[in-house]
Amino acid sequence: MTKTGASRQVRETRFQAGIMAPGSRIVPEEVPIAFSYGGSTHAVMMATPQDLEDFALGFSLAEGIISNASEVVSIDPVEVGAGIDVQVVLHDDSAEALVARRRRMAGPVGCGLCGIESIEQATRQVPPVRPCALAVTPQQVEEAMQALARAQRLNRQTHAVHGAGFFIPGEGLLAIREDVGRHNALDKLVGAVLRAGRKGAEGMVVVTSRLSVEMVQKAAILGAPVLAAISAPTALAIETADAAGMTLIGIARGAEFEIFTRPGRVRGGENADVA
């Protein structure tokens, strides 16, 4: 069986209306995905095996391995054993910088915060997003979240994956990526935006998960001035977004949402009188 399929059908026993009966359900795949640079494995993530070129590109940018897509020569996913080894070839300067970084690493690499050496790196402040003219209306925030939900084909089948989308006012949803891991979905989206030749400053990132600090860091590295989610942010995510100059929107459900940082980018709503 190929490991590159996003889902599979499994047998189940369903309890419904007081009756046990055999049935089936489509569930997402979850396999080990290794990222190898110059023949050496840098990280292994548990992920949905689709959009792996986007995943590798977005992961490489988020982890500081590259600073732009042009530093990548090639990306080649290869099935190996129980998983997939995504082999990334970098241009010489970037490859040499990664080798030097590996020599300085104090411990093993794992999932989530990959290749970090200290608490300071885990809570690193990202560079501020560049000033831009982007502003969104409350209607566009609602439109973006609805477009993301409609575009989640894998989640409609499985009800078990996260989604991340890039919405450009006036154009709509440029790209959407899904994965069992929320960080993975956002890395895939970042890669898709880069491969499309677009800039983060052109639109807003919308996600179906809670807003952890890693989600803010990844969106800020892309350069997106607005990040919106269906769930709430953590305190550190709010602090990081504010320091980066990002507008952070949470609890975006229907026509209502909450703005936690930089509300000036959301224009068109009425302000309530303050007693």
N, C-alpha and C positions, 0 to 999 in steps of 0.2 A: 504493500500500500504506500502511495506517495505521501510525503510529509508536508507537502505544500498546499493541501486543501485546508480551507478555513473552518470546515465543520464536518460532522458525520452524523449519521442516524444510528441511534442506539435503542435497544429494547428496554422497556420499563414495565413496572406494574403500577397502574394508576388506581387511586382510591377516589371515587367520585359518586355522589348521590348514594352513599352507603354501600357501594359495590366495588369489589376488587376485580380488575380486569387487565389483561395484557394489553400493552400498547407500545408506542415508539415515540421518540422525540429527537429533534435535531439539537446537538450540543456543539459548542465551539471546540476546536482543537487547541491544545496547549502543549508545546514541545520546547525543549531546550534550544535556544538560539545563541550561538557563539559568535562574537565579533573578533576576527583575527586581522591583525595588521602586520604585514611583512612576515607572515607565517607563524606569528605568536599570538595566542589567545589573550585578549585583553579583558573580556567580560563574557559572562553567560547569563542570559535572561530567559525566564519562562514566558513565552509569548505565543500569540496566534500567528501561524506561519503564512502570512500574506503581506504584500507591500514591503518586502524585506530590503529592497534597494532604498526606499524612502526611510525605513527604519534605521539602516546603517548610516545614512547621511545625516539624519536628524540627531541620532545618538552621538555621532562624531562631533557635531557642532556643539551640542549641549554639554558634552564632557570636556570641551576645550581641546580636543585632538586636532581639529581644524578650525579655521576662522571664516572660511567661505567654501562653497562647493567646488571651486576650481582647483582646490588642493587634492581632490580625489581623482585618481587616474581611472580606477575601475572598481566595481563591486560585483562579486560573483558568489551567489548562494550555492553551497554544495551539500548534498545530503550525506551525513556521516553518522553511522550507527543509529541511535535513537533520536537524533536531532539534526540540526542544520548548522553548518559552519559558514558564516558570511565572511568571505575573504575580501578584505579591503586593501587596495594598493594605493599608497599615497605618493605624491611627488617627493623628491629627495629631501628637501628642507623639512617638510612636515614629518616625514618618516624618521629623520634624524632627531628631531625634537621629541618625538614620542619615545624613542629609544632612551634618550637622556632622562625623560620623565620616569620611565620604568626603573631606571637605576636608582632613582631617589625614593621610590615607593617603599613604605615601611611595612606594609602588610598585604594580604591577599585581596583581590578584587571580588566584589559580590554584586548582588542585584540592588537596584535602587540608586544609591549614591556610589557610583563606580570609580575606583581608583583614587579615593580620597585618602589623605594621610593624617588628618587632624580634625578636631571639632570645629576649628575655624574654617576649614574648607567646606565642611558640611553645611555651615550656616553662612556661606560666602554671600557677599553683596554683589549683585550683578551690575554691569555698567548701566547707567540710566538710558532709557529709550530716547532716541533722538527726537528733538522737537518736530512736530508735524501738524498739519492742518486738520487731521481727522477728528471728526465729531460725529456722534451717533444720536439718533432720536430714540425715545422709549419704544416707538413702533418698530424701529429697526432692530432693537435688542430682542423684542418679541419675535420678529420675523426670523432672526438668525437662529434662535433656539428652536423654533418650529421647523425651520429648514433642516437643522441638524437631526432632529427626531425623525423626519420623513426620510432622510438619506441613509439612515442606519439599517441597511438591509440585513446584515448579519445579526444584529440585535433583535430584529423582528422575527427571525427564525429561531433564535436561541434564548433570548431574554437574559443573556449572561455576559455581555461585553460592554466596554466603555466606548464612547465616541468622542472625537475631537474634530472640529471644523474651523475653516478660515472663511469668514464672511466679509465681503467688500460691499459697503453701501453703494447702491445703484447697480451693482452687478449680481449680487447674491452670493451663494455658497461656492467658493472657488474649488475647495477640496474638502473631503471628509475621510478620516481613517478610523478603523476600529481595532480593538484588541482586548484580550482578557485583562490586561493591565492598563490602568489609566495613564501611567508615565509612558508606556510603550505607544499608546494611541497618539499621544502628543508628540513624541519623537517622530513617529511616522508622518504626522501632519507637517511638522517642521521640514522634514525631508521633501515632502510633496510640494510645499510652497517654494522651496529653494530650486527644485528641479523644474518648476513651472516658470522660473525666472522672475518671480514676484518678490516684493519687499514686505516685511512684517508691518511697516508703517502704513501700508495701504488699507489694512482692515483690522478686524477684531477676531480673537480666538475665542471659540465657544466650546465648552466641554460638558460632559454629562456627569462628572464626578465631583467630589468635594475639592476644595481649593487648598491643597497643601503647599508648603513653601517650594517644593520641587517643581510643581506646576507653574508657579509664578516665575521661578528662575528660568525655566525652559521657554516660556512665552516672552520673557524679557530679552533673552539671548536672541530670539527670532527678531525682536524689535517691535513687537505688537504693542500698541499703546493702550489697548483695551482687552481685558480677559474677563469672560462671563461664564458662569457655571450654574447648574441646576441646584447645587448644594451650597453649603456655607464654607467660608474660609477659616483657617486657623489664625491665631493671633500673630504668629511669625509670618504667615503669608501676607497678612495685612501690612505689617511693618516693612517687609521686603518690597511689596508692590509700591508702597508710598515712597520709599527711598529711591526706587527705580523710576519714579514719575509715571507709573501705570495707573489706569483706572481699573479698579477691581469691583466686579459686580457679582453678587451671589444671590441665591434663592430666586433665580430667574425662572418663574413658572407662570405661564400665561402672560397677562398684561402687567404683572407686578414683579418688582425685584428690589434689591437693596444694594446701594452703592457704598463701598467701604473706603475708597480712596479716590481722590481727584474727580469729584463729581462734575466739574466744569465741562468735561467732554461729552456729557449727556445733556442734550439741549432739547427744549420743546415742552417739558413738563411744567405744570404750575407749581409754585412754591406756596406751602401753607403759611398762614399768618402765625407768627410766634407771639404768644401772649407775654 
